[in-house]
């Protein structure tokens, strides 16, 4: 989570987050896309909400410009997530750099 302000007494208490990232499993995906997205996108400070799949190379990016939310999904290793309002950009391959999708349980 990226936020301009934290609680001085509790560094894990975040005020006014600008970026929220969820790493989703098949069990949590519906909640991340539904209830959580609806709650998070109501936060006035939030600029980006990202859902990262842990089961396949898939990132969902929700971006706010003023009061309008846009949605983009990324599935190719060379695609770039551009979080320009935070000065961040990274390739999808960097997000999944240490993930081995061929590993079995």
N, C-alpha and C positions, 0 to 999 in steps of 0.2 A: 504494500500500500504506500502511496506517495501522498504526503500531506504537508501543507505549509505550517501547521501548528500541532504540537503534541502537548500532553499534560506534563508539567514539570515533575510532578510526584510519581507519575506512572508513564514511562516511555512507550508502553504498549497501548495507551489510550490515545486515539487519533481524533483530531478535530478537523473538519473541512477537508476530507480526502479528495485528491484530484484524480487518482488512479486506483482502481480496485481490480485485483486479478484473482480469479478462481481457477484452480486445477480440478477439472471435473472428471468424475468416474461415470460409468454408465448408470450407477445408482443415484448420483447427485445431479446429473445433467438437466433433468426436467425442472428441478428446483432452482438451479443456477440460471436457466433460461426464463423461468417464470417468476416465481415469488421474489427471489433475490434481485433479479434484473429490475422488476417493477419497483421494489423498495429503493435500490441503489440509484436508479435514474431520477428519483425524486430529490436526491441530495443536491442542493444548489451549487456546491463546490465541485461536484464530480464532472470531469471532462472525459475520462475514458473508463470503460468497463470491459475487461477482457476475460474470456472463458477459454482455457487451454485444455484440450482433450489429452488424457493420459493414455488413451488406447489407440489413437491414430494421429497422424500429423494433421491437426485441425485446430486453428485458432479463430475465435469469433471476436471481432473488435466492434464495440459500440462506442461511437464518438459523438460528443455534443459540440455544436457550434451555436452559441446563443441558446435558444430553447428548442432546437431541432436536433434529434438524435438520428445518426446514420448507422448502418450496419454493413460490415465488410467481413468476409471470411477468407481465410488463407489456408491453402493445402499444399502448396509447392515450396520446396526448400529454398529457392532463390527469391521468393516473394518477401517484400519488406514491410514490416509493421512500422508505420510512421506516426510517432507520437510527438509531432513537431511542437506542440504547445508546451511540452515538457522538455524539449531538446533531446529526445530519445528516438532512435531508429535502430531496428535490428532485423536481421534476416530470420525467417522461420527456422532455418537450419541451426541458428544460434540458440533458439528457444529449446530445440530438441537435441542439442549437441551430445548429451550423454544418455540419450534414451535409445534402447534397443528394442524395437517393436517385434523382432523375431524371437526374443526370449520367451520361453514357455514357463508356465507355473509348475 
